Amino acid sequence: MSDSSSVKSWTFKTITWLLAIGCFYLVYTKIVEAGARSELGPLEYLVDFFAGVEWWLWLGLMIPYSIFFFLVDAHATWRVIRWFNVPTIKYTDILPIRGSSYILSMVNEQVGKGAMSLYLLRRHNVPGWEALSSMIFMALTEIYQLLFFSAIGVLLYNQLVVEASSQLPLDVILPVVFIVALAYIPIHLLYFSRKLLPSSTLRDKPILSAFNRARPSQYLLLLLFKAPNLIMAVVVYTQALDLFGVEQVNFGQMLAFLPVIFLSAALPLPFHAGALLLWTVLFPEYPEVGAFSLVMHTFFVLFNALLGVFFLPKANRELFGTQADDPTSTTASSQQAANQK
């Protein structure tokens, strides 16, 4: 790595850690204020908050949800790989590498995507950039899925959004974001169908190959394939808050705000500090939800990693073993021809 790249990397890490520390500090000050109103210190306030949790019921909620999420996520990944990379791949082939990628995602989400790309390269001769293109296609569709469900929540429960806009004008910010995202859709589809800027060569980059080959129906199908995870998340988080004693947060608020919180979790901040702060901004009357979100996220990540450990031996054989003659392995050209039929 060159000196300039090293400096940029350290600068980026320093900035993200400082922002994360700032987010944690703001959440801490809100907990201090809430504790002071109850004549409790911040630690006593949090201990009192967690003491009333029915942990066994919470585990009974979170474990099935985590397994459900994994199965749905693996299914969506399988569909995308079948469309753009390996038309003959089986769903059971995806489970080990998708599960194992959760271990790497604890370090960095991009590393997890890299493991998926490496698997497609070694087992199915899919060029790395084309495999990564499929992962980017999934990521973009997931962003739109979150925006779509949040828009439904805001439309159905607009009064709740107005009430939650005491610290940020969410009733203005969210509709603007939805409108901008909606306006981009026809531009995106026209560009990659070569009807807009036909002389542009940017779309021909291998990293954008999935977008060139994707049909509009496939965007919609992928959104539908991943939708059960978000719907289940809204239900689970609503029920989990009730178990933590925060009974006033209802399904409507979760539907409007949880997708936005998940989007903020995608920010490159340690410990998903952006989501942690956003919880307290959206629910200012309950600053302890910041600690709640940290517990929920930590369990979810660790349990998914545990699922990955279960699949790790098979994934290692797939990635680092001798590549066997696999009838599902196809060249990039035959994959593209199969997809175009």
Steps between C-alpha positions, in 0.01 A plus 500: 500500500635845405559769761210710366261202515616422853440860609152499344416171669611620843323833451176321410528266800574791734200698376262202527617418852467863609147511357416173675631633831293814448187290439560296815562815701171656385311183590679495838395859576137414425520202736654721769213748461238225517667345805513838673125536464465170690776599745721222365850499358545387136626153598222450754247618243618243243519220758144577603396501133655159428395343830137478398564324168357150456818365345376148422204637310735737322728213396194306387425794273849575373631151421219403258517848346874471437460157337207628293707800387787274392278271294322788326827687440664188355199447274522856363874457443439170321247660267737780401790263436272280286393800295840653432777251575422128532156399363529142629613568857291345778360676807682253727830596333454859616426427867859418614672796337221746586502383861878519524504850352316618814818425696703729274225762507572545872824664389370672189192449285707542185727213606191278520407597144859427396467144634190448286687627195797273573267200527344575160845539347649179639200271468326636192761700306305824535730802451540694824361829371188329366442323830546828687254661258232258620572596861465871411171425322375339822619794710322758283177302502522465878532878538187547291320233698571691822386827342186335362386360833592817683290699250204272568547552873524878463191507278290287735627650826593856403379643831754284685775639275390855575505428874851355473633807316588697812878469451516455121240607239437138402161588356690703238824302465343159442256604223782684319719189516213287368434740210868513399530121515182459294622750240823305454325172405405592140842659447670179617284271285528718189876532537568128533257419217715736283208733432662781700851616410551214249862601431602474867753224572472506879227237492735260320728463802503139629401620848168620352431190292206387717320829439544464124341156505231562762139529391264735689305197623814364668536813713141453614543128558810551712318761706222248560747221584663715768178658628421224756816589692403863540140424588619247758750753636222756557297239689798371702629845599151610604461190718855527635445860610191383687711238679745776594217699652470758221133437431410833342694433177256336260505313170431816299803681639718196434377474141576866434831524686670159513589497127660844544691372803623204296618742230695700757657176618661473156711808573869403542506577872629255766229314696233646267518818707283689251207265561561519875463878495204496263304279740523767769416777250189318377386404849619791718275401791684168531877564485558144623403373154857579400620228737215279381613533137858415597384180673278404205771561242772326701291186549394495135858530372638243744224245437538536124874448544421187702294373208802573284722291727264207444549529123868599513659156435303452178559862396875456550497192277310696238736796513840345562467135405595357164246612244312190393342446166167657573219470247360829628821685416456701184704755318396861504389485138277197547351659812411812308354299214286298741377817668400658169286202393 
